[in-house]
Amino acid sequence: MQEILFLFALLCFVNEGTTFTARRDKGDDSIEGVQSISVDIGSNLTLPCGDPNVGTDVMWIRKGLSLQIAKNTQVKRDGSLFFPSLHQSDSGLYICRSDTYDSDNNDSKFPRRNEKPGIPFFIRVRTPPLGLNVTVTPSTIYALVMWEVRDDGGYPVSSFQIRYRLENETDKDWKTCQPKYIHSNRRQFQIYHLLPNSVYLVEMWANNQLGQGVSTIISTSTHNDLQEIELGKHLLEGVDTFDTRAWVVAVGIVMGTLFILGVATCCLFYKEYSMAWSDSRDMDGESIELMPNIILNPAYDFPSMELSEPDENSNDTTAMRVNNNSVIYPARV
């Protein structure tokens, strides 16, 4: 009978431990009611325990394990956990429990099921960007740098920076690529005017709101191809000294000329339309003037009437049709 009870207790113990461990392995989001807090590195933070009557008789648990109070953490009188200066290693899940919650069990990894846990907090410490995944593909006198962002640190990446030098040179000989701050959307960059058959060190890092991130240094060797060297000298001549402002001015002049031509064309079309509209109004006026003549003389047909030159006595031979439909010819004097 004792062996049966022992096996039953052992199964219950293993089942409880397995459930808690599996819950912890699923990630911090698997615990309900987690309050997520994002704080900049170096800032201070206070996590309340939730029960003001607990006092200092509390235990803070981080990721399922009892938190060892160190120099960078303090427990206040109300049981809250204080961080004077947060480090990146302080990220994780924190839960406050009574210090006597596991008096029947010395292993703090398996809390008593009848204990109500405190408010769980998940701290995310925001930092400068971590190191980039950098790949350098060298050629004879230039190199192609490609990269991927692994972790932006909690803030969007604002820019990238690249510098390079020969392997046998000192730290004072670093050459910064232009532009100094590469746009955050770019994922590749070409370095020109390298020496053939030489070993270079390429250093690159990302920047965000908190400053410069972790730099990545790659060693690469350029090739030695005489034909490519001669070709590159002609193709890459003036690349580093090229000023984009000249292109901006040229594009501005072209766009300004096109704008002026467009405005002039619109003015011409408007003028032509105005003249046509004015002519149509004049024709309408003449039609209105002809209305009384038509009323007085129904047979009046102005376009069909032939105007003849008067003679020496100012007489013409043009017949006129009066209102009673009779034709009158002027008498010669």
C-alpha positions as CSV (number, residue, x, y, z in Angstrom):
1,M,0.0,0.0,0.0
2,Q,2.9,2.4,0.8
3,E,4.5,1.7,-2.5
4,I,1.3,2.6,-4.4
5,L,1.0,5.9,-2.4
6,F,4.6,6.6,-3.1
7,L,4.2,6.0,-6.9
8,F,1.0,8.2,-6.9
9,A,2.8,11.0,-5.2
10,L,5.8,10.7,-7.5
11,L,3.5,10.9,-10.6
12,C,1.8,13.9,-9.3
13,F,5.1,15.6,-8.5
14,V,6.5,14.9,-12.0
15,N,3.2,15.9,-13.7
16,E,3.3,19.3,-11.8
17,G,6.9,20.0,-12.7
18,T,6.5,19.0,-16.3
19,T,3.5,21.3,-16.7
20,F,5.3,24.3,-15.3
21,T,8.4,23.6,-17.3
22,A,6.5,23.2,-20.6
23,R,4.6,26.4,-19.8
24,R,7.9,28.2,-19.3
25,D,9.5,26.8,-22.5
26,K,6.6,28.1,-24.6
27,G,7.8,31.6,-24.0
28,D,6.9,34.5,-21.8
29,D,3.7,35.3,-23.7
30,S,2.1,32.0,-22.7
31,I,1.4,33.4,-19.2
32,E,-1.8,35.3,-19.0
33,G,-2.0,38.9,-17.8
34,V,1.7,39.7,-18.6
35,Q,2.4,43.4,-18.6
36,S,5.0,44.3,-21.2
37,I,7.4,47.2,-20.4
38,S,9.9,48.6,-22.8
39,V,12.7,50.8,-21.2
40,D,15.8,52.3,-22.6
41,I,19.1,50.9,-21.5
42,G,20.6,52.8,-18.5
43,S,17.2,54.0,-17.3
44,N,15.8,53.1,-13.8
45,L,12.7,51.1,-13.3
46,T,10.4,50.0,-10.4
47,L,8.2,46.9,-10.6
48,P,5.4,46.9,-8.0
49,C,4.6,43.6,-6.3
50,G,0.9,44.2,-6.4
51,D,0.1,43.6,-2.7
52,P,1.1,46.6,-0.5
53,N,0.8,44.5,2.7
54,V,3.5,42.0,1.7
55,G,6.4,44.2,2.7
56,T,10.0,43.0,2.1
57,D,9.0,39.4,2.8
58,V,8.7,38.6,-0.9
59,M,10.5,36.7,-3.6
60,W,11.0,37.8,-7.1
61,I,11.1,35.1,-9.7
62,R,12.7,35.6,-13.1
63,K,11.9,33.2,-15.9
64,G,10.8,30.6,-13.4
65,L,13.9,30.8,-11.2
66,S,14.4,32.7,-7.9
67,L,16.0,36.1,-8.6
68,Q,19.3,36.6,-6.8
69,I,19.3,40.2,-5.6
70,A,22.5,41.8,-6.9
71,K,24.0,45.3,-7.0
72,N,21.8,46.3,-10.0
73,T,18.5,45.3,-8.2
74,Q,16.9,46.3,-4.9
75,V,13.8,45.2,-3.1
76,K,12.0,48.2,-1.4
77,R,9.9,48.2,1.8
78,D,6.7,47.8,-0.2
79,G,8.1,44.7,-1.9
80,S,8.6,46.4,-5.3
81,L,11.7,45.6,-7.3
82,F,14.0,48.6,-8.2
83,F,16.5,48.7,-11.0
84,P,18.9,51.7,-10.7
85,S,20.4,51.2,-14.2
86,L,19.0,48.7,-16.6
87,H,21.3,46.5,-18.6
88,Q,20.5,44.4,-21.7
89,S,20.8,41.3,-19.5
90,D,17.9,42.5,-17.3
91,S,15.3,41.7,-20.1
92,G,13.0,38.9,-19.2
93,L,9.9,37.8,-17.2
94,Y,9.5,38.8,-13.5
95,I,6.9,37.6,-11.0
96,C,6.5,38.6,-7.4
97,R,5.5,35.9,-4.8
98,S,5.4,35.7,-1.1
99,D,8.7,34.5,0.4
100,T,6.8,31.7,2.3
101,Y,5.0,30.3,-0.8
102,D,7.2,27.2,-1.0
103,S,7.8,26.5,2.6
104,D,6.9,22.8,2.0
105,N,9.2,22.6,-1.0
106,N,12.8,23.7,-1.1
107,D,12.9,23.7,-4.9
108,S,11.7,27.2,-6.0
109,K,11.3,26.0,-9.6
110,F,8.0,24.3,-8.7
111,P,5.7,26.8,-6.9
112,R,2.8,25.6,-4.9
113,R,-0.4,25.4,-6.9
114,N,-2.6,26.9,-4.2
115,E,-0.5,30.1,-4.2
116,K,-1.8,33.1,-6.2
117,P,1.1,34.6,-8.2
118,G,1.7,38.3,-8.3
119,I,1.5,40.5,-11.4
120,P,3.9,39.2,-14.1
121,F,6.0,41.8,-15.9
122,F,8.0,41.3,-19.1
123,I,10.8,43.8,-19.4
124,R,12.3,44.6,-22.8
125,V,15.4,46.7,-22.6
126,R,15.8,48.9,-25.7
127,T,19.4,49.2,-26.9
128,P,21.4,50.4,-29.9
129,P,21.3,48.0,-32.8
130,L,23.1,44.7,-32.5
131,G,25.8,43.6,-35.0
132,L,24.8,43.3,-38.6
133,N,25.1,40.2,-40.9
134,V,27.7,41.7,-43.3
135,T,28.9,40.1,-46.5
136,V,31.7,41.7,-48.6
137,T,32.2,40.6,-52.3
138,P,35.6,42.0,-53.4
139,S,36.6,42.8,-57.0
140,T,39.9,44.3,-58.3
141,I,39.5,47.9,-57.4
142,Y,36.1,48.0,-55.7
143,A,34.0,45.9,-53.3
144,L,30.3,45.2,-52.8
145,V,29.0,45.3,-49.2
146,M,25.7,43.7,-48.4
147,W,24.1,43.4,-45.0
148,E,21.0,42.3,-43.0
149,V,19.7,43.7,-39.7
150,R,19.5,41.1,-37.0
151,D,18.0,43.2,-34.2
152,D,17.3,46.9,-34.2
153,G,17.4,47.1,-30.4
154,G,13.8,48.3,-30.0
155,Y,14.0,51.4,-32.1
156,P,13.9,51.7,-35.9
157,V,17.3,51.9,-37.6
158,S,17.9,55.5,-38.7
159,S,21.1,55.0,-40.8
160,F,24.2,52.9,-41.5
161,Q,27.9,53.8,-41.5
162,I,30.8,52.1,-43.3
163,R,34.5,52.7,-43.1
164,Y,37.5,50.8,-44.4
165,R,41.3,50.6,-44.3
166,L,44.2,48.4,-45.3
167,E,45.0,45.6,-42.9
168,N,48.5,46.9,-42.2
169,E,47.3,50.5,-41.4
170,T,46.5,51.9,-38.0
171,D,43.2,53.0,-36.5
172,K,43.9,56.6,-37.6
173,D,43.8,55.6,-41.2
174,W,40.1,54.6,-41.4
175,K,38.4,56.0,-44.5
176,T,34.7,56.8,-44.2
177,C,32.5,56.0,-47.1
178,Q,30.4,58.8,-48.6
179,P,27.7,59.6,-47.9
180,K,28.6,59.3,-44.2
181,Y,25.1,58.2,-43.2
182,I,23.6,55.6,-45.5
183,H,19.8,55.5,-45.8
184,S,18.1,52.9,-43.6
185,N,16.3,51.4,-46.6
186,R,19.5,50.4,-48.4
187,R,21.0,46.9,-48.1
188,Q,24.1,47.2,-50.2
189,F,26.9,49.7,-50.9
190,Q,29.9,49.8,-53.2
191,I,33.4,50.9,-52.1
192,Y,35.5,52.3,-55.0
193,H,39.2,53.0,-55.6
194,L,40.6,50.1,-53.7
195,L,44.1,48.8,-54.4
196,P,44.4,45.5,-56.3
197,N,45.7,42.4,-54.6
198,S,45.4,44.0,-51.1
199,V,43.8,43.0,-47.8
200,Y,41.2,45.4,-46.4
201,L,39.2,45.6,-43.2
202,V,35.6,46.8,-43.6
203,E,33.8,48.0,-40.5
204,M,30.0,48.6,-40.5
205,W,27.4,49.4,-37.9
206,A,23.8,50.7,-37.6
207,N,22.4,53.7,-35.7
208,N,19.1,54.2,-34.0
209,Q,17.6,56.7,-31.6
210,L,19.9,55.5,-28.8
211,G,23.1,55.9,-30.8
212,Q,25.7,53.8,-32.5
213,G,25.2,50.0,-32.5
214,V,27.6,47.1,-32.3
215,S,30.1,47.2,-35.2
216,T,31.0,44.3,-37.4
217,I,34.5,44.0,-39.0
218,I,35.1,41.9,-42.1
219,S,38.4,41.1,-43.7
220,T,38.5,40.8,-47.5
221,S,41.1,40.6,-50.2
222,T,40.9,42.4,-53.6
223,H,41.7,40.5,-56.8
224,N,44.6,41.1,-59.3
225,D,43.2,41.4,-62.8
226,L,45.1,43.8,-65.1
227,Q,42.3,44.0,-67.7
228,E,39.7,44.9,-65.1
229,I,42.1,47.4,-63.5
230,E,42.5,49.4,-66.7
231,L,38.8,49.2,-67.4
232,G,37.9,50.4,-63.9
233,K,40.2,53.3,-64.1
234,H,38.2,54.7,-67.0
235,L,34.7,53.7,-65.7
236,L,35.2,54.9,-62.1
237,E,37.0,58.1,-62.9
238,G,35.5,60.9,-60.8
239,V,33.1,58.7,-58.9
240,D,34.1,59.8,-55.5
241,T,34.3,63.5,-56.4
242,F,31.0,63.5,-58.3
243,D,28.7,66.2,-57.0
244,T,25.0,65.3,-57.2
245,R,24.1,69.0,-57.0
246,A,25.0,69.4,-60.7
247,W,22.4,66.8,-61.6
248,V,19.9,68.6,-59.4
249,V,20.5,71.9,-61.1
250,A,20.3,70.3,-64.6
251,V,17.0,68.5,-63.8
252,G,15.6,71.8,-62.3
253,I,16.4,73.7,-65.5
254,V,14.8,71.1,-67.7
255,M,11.7,70.9,-65.5
256,G,11.4,74.7,-65.4
257,T,11.6,74.9,-69.2
258,L,8.9,72.3,-69.5
259,F,6.8,74.2,-67.1
260,I,7.1,77.5,-69.0
261,L,6.3,75.8,-72.3
262,G,3.2,74.2,-70.7
263,V,2.0,77.5,-69.3
264,A,2.6,79.2,-72.7
265,T,0.6,76.5,-74.5
266,C,-2.3,76.8,-72.1
267,C,-2.3,80.6,-72.6
268,L,-2.5,80.1,-76.4
269,F,-5.3,77.7,-76.2
270,Y,-7.2,80.0,-73.8
271,K,-6.7,83.0,-76.2
272,E,-7.9,81.0,-79.2
273,Y,-11.0,79.8,-77.2
274,S,-11.7,83.4,-76.2
275,M,-11.6,84.7,-79.8
276,A,-13.9,81.9,-81.0
277,W,-16.3,82.7,-78.2
278,S,-16.3,86.4,-79.0
279,D,-17.0,85.7,-82.7
280,S,-19.9,83.5,-81.8
281,R,-21.3,86.3,-79.7
282,D,-21.0,88.8,-82.6
283,M,-22.9,86.4,-84.9
284,D,-25.7,86.1,-82.3
285,G,-25.9,90.0,-82.2
286,E,-26.3,90.3,-85.9
287,S,-29.1,87.7,-85.9
288,I,-30.9,89.7,-83.2
289,E,-30.5,92.9,-85.3
290,L,-32.1,91.2,-88.4
291,M,-35.2,90.2,-86.4
292,P,-37.1,93.5,-86.9
293,N,-36.4,93.5,-90.6
294,I,-37.8,90.1,-90.9
295,I,-40.9,91.0,-88.9
296,L,-41.6,94.1,-91.0
297,N,-40.8,92.4,-94.3
298,P,-41.3,88.6,-94.3
299,A,-39.7,88.3,-97.6
300,Y,-36.5,90.0,-96.3
301,D,-33.5,87.9,-97.1
302,F,-30.4,89.9,-96.4
303,P,-27.8,87.5,-97.7
304,S,-29.7,87.0,-101.0
305,M,-30.1,90.7,-101.7
306,E,-27.7,92.1,-104.3
307,L,-26.4,95.4,-103.5
308,S,-25.8,97.5,-106.6
309,E,-23.8,100.6,-106.9
310,P,-25.9,103.8,-107.0
311,D,-25.8,106.0,-110.1
312,E,-24.9,109.6,-110.4
313,N,-28.3,110.6,-108.8
314,S,-27.8,108.2,-105.9
315,N,-30.4,105.8,-107.3
316,D,-30.1,102.1,-107.6
317,T,-32.2,99.6,-109.4
318,T,-32.7,97.2,-106.5
319,A,-36.3,96.2,-106.0
320,M,-37.9,96.2,-102.6
321,R,-40.7,93.9,-101.4
322,V,-43.0,95.7,-99.0
323,N,-45.2,94.2,-96.3
324,N,-48.2,93.6,-98.6
325,N,-45.9,91.4,-100.8
326,S,-45.7,94.0,-103.6
327,V,-42.5,94.9,-105.3
328,I,-41.4,98.5,-105.7
329,Y,-38.7,99.6,-108.0
330,P,-37.1,103.0,-107.4
331,A,-37.7,105.6,-110.1
332,R,-34.8,107.1,-111.8
333,V,-34.6,110.9,-111.6
